[in-house]
Amino acid sequence: MELTPEQRIELHGFNNLTKSLSFNMYDICYTKTKEEREAYIEYIDEEYSAERLTKILKSVSDIIGAHVLNVAQQDYVPQGASVTMLVSEGPVVEVPTESYNESPGPLPGSVVMQLDKSHITVHTYPEYHPSEGISTFRADIDVSTCGEISPLKALNFLIHSFDTDIMTIDYRVRGFTRDKDGHKLFIDHNISSIQNYIPEEVKNEFDMIDVNIYQSHIFHTKCRIRDFDLNNYLFGYTKEKLDLEEVEEITERLTTEMDEIFYGTNFESI
């Protein structure tokens, strides 16, 4: 059954659909020496500590109207952090019809929407290439909800919470719920692309690819930053301190790394 954004369907009982958003981001940096690499990882561990990540996830829970029931957070040695948050339904007087619209969600504010039997998690993965001078920071965030609101409404805030060069975003609706007459509903909102939940000013900064399986309610979008400024990828100095040959070599290494992550393949093996 197709729904228009204005439609509200009277359900038989609770909305049993499970909607899952996986947001995966990468930050790339050139770290020529061991000291630079260690300084970068130290910076990442401080910038995206378990405490900071917990604040980000709590903001996500605010956007989707959730009560936080339990938080488990951990900083790891030598690097990385994880946060797992169990959340339950928030107080709702009436779920706004805006929750059905294919549009970017808000930044944290006064939005209240429905959620139950759900969780939000984040894991970080700083790593480096042993010989190429490339350090990579990856964060994986999963937002899984039941109820009427899609976790895609938190995507706008998540994008603005991380400094990212590459994003991989997956969205899936699983299970079914029933209307008052007993007919199964396998999805309760229209969606043609995850890109419709990303603001135009953000989309203008990235090249994007969609791979969608509409009949299975599976949606996939990959994003790669368009403009390349080497100064954004050097840690502790600028390209003015490099000669032309070094600039060209480092630029090639960084762009190759980004392309390999974006396309999911090692070019050297093709």
For each residue, the residues with C-beta under 8 A, 3 or more apart:
1: 9 179 183 185
2: 190
3: 7 9 100 188 189 190
4: 7 190
5: 97 100 101 102 189 190
6: 97 100
7: 3 4 100
8: 97
9: 1 3 179 185 188
10: 179 180
11: 14 15 177 178 179 180 185
12: 177 178 179 180 181 182
13: 16 177 178
14: 11 116 146 147 177
15: 11 114 146 147 148 177 188
16: 13 146 175 176 177
17: 146 173 174 175 176 177 185 186 187 188
18: 144 145 146 173 174 175
19: 144 145 146 150 151 152 171 172 173 174
20: 142 143 144 145 151 170 171 172 173 174
21: 141 142 143 144 150 151 152 154 155 169 170 171
22: 140 141 142 168 169 170 171
23: 140 141 142 143 155 158 159 167 169
24: 138 139 140 141 167 168 169 170
25: 138 139 162 164 166 167 168
26: 136 137 138 164 165 166 167 258 261
27: 44 136 137 138 162 163 164 165
28: 134 135 136 165 166 233 254 257 258 261
29: 40 134 135 136 137 233 234 235
30: 133 134 135 233 234 235 250 253 254
31: 36 37 39 40 128 133 134 135 235
32: 36 133
33: 36 37
34: 37 38
35: 38 39
36: 31 32 33 39 40 235 236
37: 31 33 34 40 41 128 135
38: 34 35 41 42
39: 31 35 36 42 43 235 236
40: 29 31 36 37 43 44 126 135 235
41: 37 38 44 45 78 79 126 128 135
42: 38 39 45 46
43: 39 40 46 47 235
44: 27 40 41 47 48 79 124 126 137
45: 41 42 48 49 75 79 80 81 126
46: 42 43 49
47: 43 44 52
48: 44 45 52 53 81 124 137 139 162
49: 45 46 52 53 75 81
50: 53 54 73 74 75 81 82 83
51: 54 55 73
52: 47 48 49 55 56
53: 48 49 50 56 57 73 81 83 122 124
54: 50 51 57 58 71 73 83 85
55: 51 52 58 59
56: 52 53 59 60 122 158 161
57: 53 54 60 61 71 83 85 120 122 141
58: 54 55 61 62 68 85
59: 55 56 62 63 108 157 161
60: 56 57 63 64 120 143 154 157 158
61: 57 58 64 65 66 67 68 85 87 115 120
62: 58 59 65 66 108 111
63: 59 60 105 106 108 111 113 153 154 157
64: 60 61 90 111 113 115 143 145 149 151 153 154
65: 61 62 90 91 92 111 112 113 114 115 149
66: 61 62 87 88 89 90 115 118 120
67: 61 87 88 89 90
68: 58 61 71 85 86 87
69: 86 87 88
70: 85 86
71: 54 57 68 83 84 85 86
72: 82 83 84 85
73: 50 51 53 54 81 82 83 84
74: 50 81 82 83
75: 45 49 50 80 81
76: 79 80 81 82
77:
78: 41
79: 41 44 45 76 126
80: 45 75 76 123 124 125 126
81: 45 48 49 50 53 73 74 75 76 122 123 124
82: 50 72 73 74 76 121 122 123 124
83: 50 53 54 57 71 72 73 74 121 122
84: 71 72 73 119 120 121
85: 54 57 58 61 68 70 71 72 119 120 121
86: 68 69 70 71 118 119
87: 61 66 67 68 69 115 118 119 120
88: 66 67 69 115 116 117 118
89: 66 67 92 114 115 116 147
90: 64 65 66 67 112 113 114 115
91: 65 112
92: 65 89 95 112 113 114
93:
94:
95: 92 99 113 114 147 148 149
96: 99 113
97: 5 6 8 100 101
98: 101 103
99: 95 96 113 114 148 149 150 153 189
100: 3 5 6 7 97 188 189 190
101: 5 97 98
102: 5 189 190 191 192 193 196 197
103: 98 196 197
104: 155 156 197 198 199
105: 63 111 152 153 154 155 156 157 197
106: 63 109 111 153 156 157
107: 156 157 160
108: 59 62 63 157
109: 106
110:
111: 62 63 64 65 105 106 153
112: 65 90 91 92
113: 63 64 65 90 92 95 96 99 147 148 149 153
114: 15 65 89 90 92 95 99 147 148 149
115: 61 64 65 66 87 88 89 90 118 145 146 147 149
116: 14 88 89 145 146 147
117: 88 146
118: 66 86 87 88 115 143 144 145 146 147
119: 84 85 86 87 142 144
120: 57 60 61 66 84 85 87 141 142 143 144
121: 82 83 84 85 141 142
122: 53 56 57 81 82 83 139 140 141 142
123: 80 81 82 139 140
124: 44 48 53 80 81 82 137 138 139 140
125: 80 137 138 139 140
126: 40 41 44 45 79 80 135 136 137 138
127: 135 136 138
128: 31 37 41 134 135 136
129: 132 133 134 135 136 257
130:
131:
132: 129 253 257
133: 30 31 32 129 250 253
134: 28 29 30 31 128 129 253 254 257
135: 28 29 30 31 37 40 41 126 127 128 129 235
136: 26 27 28 29 126 127 128 129 257 261
137: 26 27 29 44 48 124 125 126
138: 24 25 26 27 124 125 126 127
139: 24 25 48 122 123 124 125 162
140: 22 23 24 122 123 124 125
141: 21 22 23 24 57 120 121 122 158
142: 20 21 22 23 119 120 121 122
143: 20 21 23 60 64 118 120 151 154
144: 18 19 20 21 118 119 120 151
145: 18 19 20 64 115 116 118 149 150 151
146: 14 15 16 17 18 19 115 116 117 118
147: 14 15 89 95 113 114 115 116 118
148: 15 95 99 113 114 188
149: 64 65 95 99 113 114 115 145 153
150: 19 21 99 145 153 171 189 191
151: 19 20 21 64 143 144 145 154 155 171
152: 19 21 105 155 171 191 194 197
153: 63 64 99 105 106 111 113 149 150 156 197
154: 21 60 63 64 105 143 151 157 158
155: 21 23 104 105 151 152 158 159 169 194 197 198
156: 104 105 106 107 153 159 160 197 198 199 202
157: 59 60 63 105 106 107 108 154 160 161
158: 23 56 60 141 154 155 161 162
159: 23 155 156 162 164 167 198 202
160: 107 156 157
161: 56 59 157 158
162: 25 27 48 139 158 159
163: 27
164: 25 26 27 159 167 225
165: 26 27 28 224 225 258
166: 25 26 28 222 223 224 225 258 261 262
167: 23 24 25 26 159 164 206 221 222 223
168: 22 24 25 220 221 222 223
169: 21 22 23 24 155 194 220 221 222 223
170: 20 21 22 24 218 219 220
171: 19 20 21 22 150 151 152 191 194 218 219 220
172: 19 20 217 218 219
173: 17 18 19 20 186 187 217
174: 17 18 19 20 217
175: 16 17 18 186
176: 16 17 184 185 186
177: 11 12 13 14 15 16 17 184 185 188
178: 11 12 13 182 183 184 185
179: 1 9 10 11 12 182 183 185
180: 10 11 12
181: 12
182: 12 178 179
183: 1 178 179
184: 176 177 178
185: 1 9 11 17 176 177 178 179 188
186: 17 173 175 176 217
187: 17 173 191 217
188: 3 9 15 17 100 148 177 185
189: 3 5 99 100 102 150
190: 2 3 4 5 100 102
191: 102 150 152 171 187 194 196 219
192: 102 196 212
193: 102 196 210 212 219 221
194: 152 155 169 171 191 197 198 210 219 220 221
195: 198 203 208 210 221
196: 102 103 191 192 193
197: 102 103 104 105 152 153 155 156 194
198: 104 155 156 159 194 195 202 203
199: 104 156 202 203
200: 203 204
201: 204 205
202: 156 159 198 199 205 206
203: 195 198 199 200 206 208
204: 200 201
205: 201 202 225 226 227
206: 167 202 203 223 224 225 226
207: 223 224 226
208: 195 203 221 222 223 224
209: 221 222
210: 193 194 195 219 220 221
211: 220 221 222
212: 192 193 218 219 220
213: 216 217 218 219
214: 217
215:
216: 213
217: 172 173 174 186 187 213 214
218: 170 171 172 212 213
219: 170 171 172 191 193 194 210 212 213
220: 168 169 170 171 194 210 211 212
221: 167 168 169 193 194 195 208 209 210 211
222: 166 167 168 169 208 209 211 262
223: 166 167 168 169 206 207 208
224: 165 166 206 207 208 258 259 262
225: 164 165 166 205 206 228 258
226: 205 206 207
227: 205
228: 225 251 254 255
229: 232 233
230: 233 234 239 247 250 251 254
231: 234 238 239
232: 229
233: 28 29 30 229 230 250 254
234: 29 30 230 231 237 238 239 250
235: 29 30 31 36 39 40 43 135
236: 36 39
237: 234 241
238: 231 234 241
239: 230 231 234 242 247
240:
241: 237 238
242: 239 246 247 250
243: 246 247
244: 247 248
245: 248 249
246: 242 243 249 250
247: 230 239 242 243 244 250 251
248: 244 245 251 252
249: 245 246 252 253
250: 30 133 230 233 234 242 246 247 253 254
251: 228 230 247 248 254 255
252: 248 249 255 256
253: 30 132 133 134 249 250 256 257
254: 28 30 134 228 230 233 250 251 257 258
255: 228 251 252 258 259
256: 252 253 259 260 267
257: 28 129 132 134 136 253 254 260 261
258: 26 28 165 166 224 225 254 255 261 262
259: 224 255 256 262 263 267
260: 256 257 263 264 265 266 267
261: 26 28 136 166 257 258 264
262: 166 222 224 258 259
263: 259 260
264: 260 261
265: 260 269 270
266: 260 269 270
267: 256 259 260 270
268:
269: 265 266
270: 265 266 267
